[in-house]
Protein backbone atom coordinates (compact mmCIF):
# COMPACT_ATOMS: atom_id res chain seq x y z
CA UNK A 1 0.00 0.00 0.00
CA UNK A 2 1.29 3.45 -0.93
CA UNK A 3 1.47 5.94 1.96
CA UNK A 4 1.79 9.47 0.59
CA UNK A 5 2.80 12.16 3.07
CA UNK A 6 1.25 15.59 3.47
CA UNK A 7 3.43 17.86 5.60
CA UNK A 8 1.89 20.69 7.57
CA UNK A 9 4.27 23.61 7.00
CA UNK A 10 5.88 25.82 9.61
CA UNK A 11 4.29 29.02 8.36
CA UNK A 12 0.59 29.79 8.67
CA UNK A 13 -0.14 29.96 4.97
CA UNK A 14 -3.30 29.54 2.95
CA UNK A 15 -2.67 25.84 2.40
CA UNK A 16 -1.93 22.93 4.73
CA UNK A 17 -0.67 20.63 1.99
CA UNK A 18 3.01 21.16 1.21
CA UNK A 19 2.95 18.84 -1.80
CA UNK A 20 0.35 20.43 -4.04
CA UNK A 21 -3.00 22.13 -4.18
CA UNK A 22 -5.00 19.93 -4.33
CA UNK A 23 -3.32 16.66 -3.33
CA UNK A 24 -4.18 13.57 -5.42
CA UNK A 25 -4.25 9.94 -4.27
CA UNK A 26 -6.11 6.69 -5.04
CA UNK A 27 -8.89 4.72 -3.34
CA UNK A 28 -7.32 2.49 -0.68
CA UNK A 29 -4.31 4.74 -0.10
CA UNK A 30 -3.46 5.99 3.36
CA UNK A 31 -2.46 9.64 3.62
CA UNK A 32 -0.20 10.68 6.48
CA UNK A 33 -0.15 14.25 7.82
CA UNK A 34 2.95 15.24 9.81
CA UNK A 35 3.19 18.45 11.83
CA UNK A 36 6.48 20.19 11.06
CA UNK A 37 6.06 23.01 13.58
CA UNK A 38 3.43 24.35 15.95
CA UNK A 39 0.06 22.85 16.83
CA UNK A 40 -2.40 21.93 14.08
CA UNK A 41 -5.27 19.63 13.15
CA UNK A 42 -6.41 18.05 9.93
CA UNK A 43 -10.18 18.35 9.94
CA UNK A 44 -12.44 17.34 7.06
CA UNK A 45 -14.98 19.98 6.03
CA UNK A 46 -17.55 17.18 5.65
CA UNK A 47 -16.92 15.33 8.95
CA UNK A 48 -15.13 12.39 7.29
CA UNK A 49 -12.14 12.65 9.69
CA UNK A 50 -10.89 14.91 12.45
CA UNK A 51 -7.50 14.58 14.07
CA UNK A 52 -6.93 15.83 17.56
CA UNK A 53 -4.64 18.81 18.02
CA UNK A 54 -1.16 17.64 17.05
CA UNK A 55 2.18 19.15 18.08
CA UNK A 56 5.48 19.18 16.18
CA UNK A 57 6.46 15.68 15.04
CA UNK A 58 3.03 14.12 15.57
CA UNK A 59 1.32 12.19 12.79
CA UNK A 60 -2.28 11.51 11.74
CA UNK A 61 -3.23 8.94 9.09
CA UNK A 62 -6.46 8.32 7.20
CA UNK A 63 -7.30 5.67 4.59
CA UNK A 64 -9.58 6.82 1.77
CA UNK A 65 -12.04 4.12 0.72
CA UNK A 66 -14.16 6.18 -1.69
CA UNK A 67 -13.32 8.38 -4.67
CA UNK A 68 -14.12 12.07 -4.35
CA UNK A 69 -12.86 15.47 -3.32
CA UNK A 70 -12.19 15.98 0.40
CA UNK A 71 -11.58 19.58 1.47
CA UNK A 72 -10.06 20.07 4.91
CA UNK A 73 -8.79 22.76 7.29
CA UNK A 74 -6.72 23.19 10.41
CA UNK A 75 -9.42 23.73 13.07
CA UNK A 76 -6.98 25.86 15.06
CA UNK A 77 -6.06 28.02 12.04
CA UNK A 78 -9.15 27.95 9.74
CA UNK A 79 -7.32 29.95 7.08
CA UNK A 80 -5.12 26.92 6.50
CA UNK A 81 -7.05 24.83 4.01
CA UNK A 82 -6.43 22.29 1.29
CA UNK A 83 -8.07 19.27 -0.30
CA UNK A 84 -7.37 15.66 -1.11
CA UNK A 85 -8.74 14.34 -4.41
CA UNK A 86 -9.17 10.56 -4.39
CA UNK A 87 -9.32 8.83 -7.75
CA UNK A 88 -10.96 5.43 -8.27
C-alpha positions as CSV (number, residue, x, y, z in Angstrom):
1,X,0.0,0.0,0.0
2,X,1.3,3.4,-0.9
3,X,1.5,5.9,2.0
4,X,1.8,9.5,0.6
5,X,2.8,12.2,3.1
6,X,1.3,15.6,3.5
7,X,3.4,17.9,5.6
8,X,1.9,20.7,7.6
9,X,4.3,23.6,7.0
10,X,5.9,25.8,9.6
11,X,4.3,29.0,8.4
12,X,0.6,29.8,8.7
13,X,-0.1,30.0,5.0
14,X,-3.3,29.5,2.9
15,X,-2.7,25.8,2.4
16,X,-1.9,22.9,4.7
17,X,-0.7,20.6,2.0
18,X,3.0,21.2,1.2
19,X,3.0,18.8,-1.8
20,X,0.3,20.4,-4.0
21,X,-3.0,22.1,-4.2
22,X,-5.0,19.9,-4.3
23,X,-3.3,16.7,-3.3
24,X,-4.2,13.6,-5.4
25,X,-4.3,9.9,-4.3
26,X,-6.1,6.7,-5.0
27,X,-8.9,4.7,-3.3
28,X,-7.3,2.5,-0.7
29,X,-4.3,4.7,-0.1
30,X,-3.5,6.0,3.4
31,X,-2.5,9.6,3.6
32,X,-0.2,10.7,6.5
33,X,-0.2,14.3,7.8
34,X,2.9,15.2,9.8
35,X,3.2,18.5,11.8
36,X,6.5,20.2,11.1
37,X,6.1,23.0,13.6
38,X,3.4,24.4,16.0
39,X,0.1,22.9,16.8
40,X,-2.4,21.9,14.1
41,X,-5.3,19.6,13.2
42,X,-6.4,18.0,9.9
43,X,-10.2,18.4,9.9
44,X,-12.4,17.3,7.1
45,X,-15.0,20.0,6.0
46,X,-17.6,17.2,5.7
47,X,-16.9,15.3,9.0
48,X,-15.1,12.4,7.3
49,X,-12.1,12.7,9.7
50,X,-10.9,14.9,12.4
51,X,-7.5,14.6,14.1
52,X,-6.9,15.8,17.6
53,X,-4.6,18.8,18.0
54,X,-1.2,17.6,17.0
55,X,2.2,19.1,18.1
56,X,5.5,19.2,16.2
57,X,6.5,15.7,15.0
58,X,3.0,14.1,15.6
59,X,1.3,12.2,12.8
60,X,-2.3,11.5,11.7
61,X,-3.2,8.9,9.1
62,X,-6.5,8.3,7.2
63,X,-7.3,5.7,4.6
64,X,-9.6,6.8,1.8
65,X,-12.0,4.1,0.7
66,X,-14.2,6.2,-1.7
67,X,-13.3,8.4,-4.7
68,X,-14.1,12.1,-4.4
69,X,-12.9,15.5,-3.3
70,X,-12.2,16.0,0.4
71,X,-11.6,19.6,1.5
72,X,-10.1,20.1,4.9
73,X,-8.8,22.8,7.3
74,X,-6.7,23.2,10.4
75,X,-9.4,23.7,13.1
76,X,-7.0,25.9,15.1
77,X,-6.1,28.0,12.0
78,X,-9.2,27.9,9.7
79,X,-7.3,30.0,7.1
80,X,-5.1,26.9,6.5
81,X,-7.0,24.8,4.0
82,X,-6.4,22.3,1.3
83,X,-8.1,19.3,-0.3
84,X,-7.4,15.7,-1.1
85,X,-8.7,14.3,-4.4
86,X,-9.2,10.6,-4.4
87,X,-9.3,8.8,-7.8
88,X,-11.0,5.4,-8.3
